Structures are given as C-alpha cells and as structure tokens.
C-alpha cells in the first residue's frame, strides 16, 4: 500500500482538486485562500473589539452603580 496521495482535477473548476485518499475536495487557489483568511481575521478582530467594548461598558456601569450607592449613603447620613 502506497503512502503517496494522488490529486485529480475536478471537472469544470480550475482551482479544485480531489484527494484520492481522503476524497476531500481541495481549493488550490492560494490567493483566494489568503483573502478568505484575511476576511476571517478581520471579522475576529471586530468581534474582539466589540467584546472588549462591551466589557468596558459593563465595568463603567458597575462603577456608576457603586458611585450611586455611595452618594445615596452620603445623602442618607446628612438627613
């Protein structure tokens, strides 16, 4: 049994080949792969930025709640 993998061209698709061992279809267009990878990375960065902004907002809300509680305590002491 041979360990070499043969790839066959997929009809009507210039950038696709089929791995005869795993039967996977592989896109051989490196430029398209790199563009897709860049889009995925950019989308991940956007999700990370949104997640960080949400955390920051939640921290500010907690701090505002603490300030409100302290002000309420201060006003109640004066009465």
N, C-alpha and C positions, 0 to 999 in steps of 0.2 A: 504494500500500500504506500502510495506516494504522499509526502507532506506538502508538495507544491500545490498552489491554488491557481486554477485557471479562471480567467475572466472572459466572458463573452459579451460582445456588444449587444445592447438592447436595440431592436429594430425601431427605426423612426426617431430615436433620441441620441443625438451626437454625444452627450455628456454622461450617458448612463451605461454601466456595465453590470453583468450579473456574475457574482462569485459562485463558481460551480460547486464549491464545497459546502458553503453555508446557505446558498441560494439567495443571499442578500443582494439587493439592487444598490449599487454604489454610484454616487454622483462624482464624476472625476473633474468637474469644473472647479478648480481651486479658487478662482476669482469669486464665483457665486458663493462658495463656502465662506470665504473671508468676509464678504459683505454681510452674509447672514449672521456670522459670528459677531461682527461689529454691531449689528442691529440688536442682537441678544444682549450684548454687553451694555449698550446704551440703555436698553429697557431696564436692565438690572440696576444700573446706576440711578435711573429715575425712581425705581421702586425704593431703593435705599435712601435716596434723598427725601422722598415722601414719608418713609418710616421714621427717619430722623426728625423731620419737621413735626410729625405727629407726637413723637416722644417729647420734643421741646415744648410744644403747646401743652401737653398734659402736665409737664413739670411746672410750667408757669401757672396753670390752673390750680395745682396743689399749693404753690406758694401764695397765690392770691387768696385761696381759702384760709390758709394759715394767717395771713395778714388780716383778713376779715374777722377771724376768730379773736385775734389779739386786740383789734380795735373794739370789738364788742365787749370783751372783758374790761378794757380800759374805760369805756363809757359806763358800764355797769358799776365799776368801782367808784366813779365820780358821783353816781346817783345815790 
